[in-house]
Amino acid sequence: MTRDNSEDQLSFLIRDAVSDVEPTDRLSDLRARTATTSSSRRWWPAAGGAVLAAAAAVTAIAVLGNDPAPTVDPGPATTPSATDPAPSDATPTENDQQAVPAYFVGDTPQGPRLYREFQPVSSPTLGLTGLSLLESGPLDPDYTSLWPSGSFGDISDPVAGVVYLELTDAAPSELSDLALQQVVYTLSAAFQESLQVDVHGPSGPRDDIGPLLATVTPAPQLEVLSLVNLSDPSEGQVVGDTLSVSGRANSFEANVLWTIEQDDVVVDQDFFTAEGYMAERLFPFSGEIDVSSLDPGTYTLIVETDDPSGGAEGGSGVFSDTRTFVLE
Amino acid sequence: MVRPTSVLMHATVVPGPTVTHGATHGAPAWDADQALEQLYAAHWRSLVRLAVLLVHDNGLAEEIVQDAFIAVHDRWHRLRDPDLALAYLRQTVVNRSRSALRHRAVVNRHVARGTREVDVAGSDDGALSTERRDAVLAAMRSLPDRQREVMALRYYAELSEGEIADALGISRGAVKSHASRGAAALRAALADYLEERS
């Protein structure tokens, strides 16, 4: 190497600075860790029945088929995916519409938290559609979004698990943690991996990229999500003799209590059993409610977590989610 | 002892984040486990050294690279071109190094660190080269994130401007700008060592 110019000198100095670094051998450690993680990480979960599984797979492929760039980074391998991204309960709707998840803000006993809502969208674009739902707002009037219309500018595809997102001047000037979690949870659900989102301000005419405002990864589910969250029915759904209910919860003994009310009068109640509760995440629940004996009209379905402490002893309080449905 | 620097990181063509690959039928010849072994044998040391340049901490660098290997292993079946595995590994290392530094910056506000972060293996190098290496790593550490990344990818990994732009998800113009500012800052910080050799 010639050292007669400063380029080569810098090159030498930089290489030399690490020339004596001899890393320890971690191959056996790597083998052990990949042996356990390779089987546990899936693109879409197995659904209940074979037919349902096939339908879910078709949906997932259709969505993933839009992925224009390969990605490698599903998030820190030592922690399970912080989100529960695969929308197993996202069913194809009419007219080739797909159910796209977005995370909105609603009240809970622990203050405002995120609720996932699926909205039917024709020909969604991976990532962009979720963000545009944050701008256009929720279907459920109990939810809200912290992102006004036009907040989001350019967005990159995930590269090594990182998305670069540019905000516009329409975005809130103060970025709350919850607003940022709305974005990272929604994008992670879209790309089905736990992402890091680098949030940049608007770029000036001469900048390539705006100033970095925040780097966000998904917060733990039990700290940021409502502990009960309905996926079905959707708000205002018209139903026949059977009300199909699904969602996610983390509730004492996996009990998810449900109530159907009309004009604040309870007309029926029972409970679902979620698939678990002893972990730091939400678990799916689902069930069918026979509503054939009810008169036509508008009803409210309420699901709640079970809180045997009655709100005392550091209990987390009763979380709830509601949907209006119409019986014809 | 100053070992001859073996740079194992010559890149193949690195696609930009928005390049669409049409063909998905070319299945990897290796399965994920085989690929992990091969990539480890070829790139473990050079990637750890790259990470040391970025985070100035050997243990942390190893953690970062190990996680990157696991990430690639998990996604092996989705890599449309296995030849690009090194590019993915490198991007992952750079991104995670940046995250790790941010995380540590927050932690360091509360925990004062008095210990030297890089342990030097060779004791027969002599005080001068040890001091020089420390100075180089400290100077790298003092650069803004992007400048440090561009410096490491350019001078250690020997990537082209276009490859660096793809790896960092920024434009070639930005790479130029970061490279020129980074080099100027390093020259100023390391003037003593540069003059010795001129």
Interface residues (C-beta under 8 A of the other chain):
Chain A: R3 D4 S6 E7 Q9 L10 S11 F12 L13 I14 R15 D16 A17 V18 S19 D20 V21 E22 P23 T24 R26 L27 D29 L30 R31 R33 T34 T37 S38 R41 P68 A69 P70 T71 V72 D73 P74 P76 A77 T78 S156 D157 V159 A160 G161 V162 Y164 Q196 D208 I209 T215 T217
Chain B: M1 V2 R3 T5 V7 P15 P17 T18 V19 T20 H21 A32 D33 L36 E37 Y40 W44 R45 V48 R49 L50 V52 L53 N58 A61 E62 V65 Q66 D67 A68 F69 I70 A71 V72 H73 D74 R75 R78 L79 R80 D81 L84 Y88 L89 Q91 T92 V94 N95 R96 S99 R102 V118 V120 A121 G122 D125 S129 R132 R133 V136 L137 M140 M151 A152 Y155 Y156 G169 I170 S171 G173 A174 A183 L186 R187 L190 Y193 L194 R197 S198
